Amino acid sequence: MVKALARAHRWKRLLDEGRYASLSEMAKAEKIDRGYLGKMLRLTLLAPDIV
């Protein structure tokens, strides 16, 4: 779970920095499914006390 949270925050940071223009572009570059990427990014919205 910790690894998933770390990855999600890394991907969110890459999107925020503008390194990738879309989830589809990032998923292709990271060689992962777009749906999986979208689900994992939702982890960044968890409340801090849950994390």
C-alpha positions as semicolon CSV with decimal commas, in nm:
position;residue;x (nm);y (nm);z (nm)
1;M;0,000;0,000;0,000
2;V;0,285;0,239;0,081
3;K;0,442;0,168;-0,257
4;A;0,111;0,240;-0,433
5;L;0,077;0,573;-0,248
6;A;0,432;0,671;-0,339
7;R;0,375;0,592;-0,705
8;A;0,046;0,780;-0,711
9;H;0,206;1,092;-0,565
10;R;0,496;1,068;-0,809
11;W;0,258;1,043;-1,106
12;K;0,050;1,334;-0,972
13;R;0,366;1,545;-0,940
14;L;0,464;1,463;-1,300
15;L;0,122;1,576;-1,420
16;D;0,132;1,893;-1,210
17;E;0,477;1,982;-1,342
18;G;0,351;1,946;-1,699
19;R;0,584;1,663;-1,792
20;Y;0,284;1,478;-1,940
21;A;-0,017;1,646;-2,096
22;S;-0,266;1,369;-2,021
23;L;-0,321;1,043;-1,838
24;S;-0,312;0,859;-2,169
25;E;0,029;1,003;-2,254
26;M;0,167;0,915;-1,912
27;A;0,022;0,565;-1,918
28;K;0,184;0,501;-2,255
29;A;0,521;0,635;-2,136
30;E;0,507;0,437;-1,809
31;K;0,381;0,126;-1,993
32;I;0,075;0,082;-1,771
33;D;-0,298;0,070;-1,834
34;R;-0,472;0,409;-1,834
35;G;-0,753;0,279;-1,613
36;Y;-0,505;0,157;-1,353
37;L;-0,328;0,492;-1,357
38;G;-0,654;0,678;-1,302
39;K;-0,749;0,455;-1,010
40;M;-0,409;0,493;-0,851
41;L;-0,417;0,872;-0,882
42;R;-0,731;0,873;-0,667
43;L;-0,511;0,766;-0,377
44;T;-0,365;1,116;-0,373
45;L;-0,706;1,246;-0,263
46;L;-0,712;1,048;0,060
47;A;-0,722;1,244;0,383
48;P;-0,382;1,274;0,556
49;D;-0,502;1,092;0,868
50;I;-0,596;0,791;0,652
51;V;-0,260;0,791;0,476
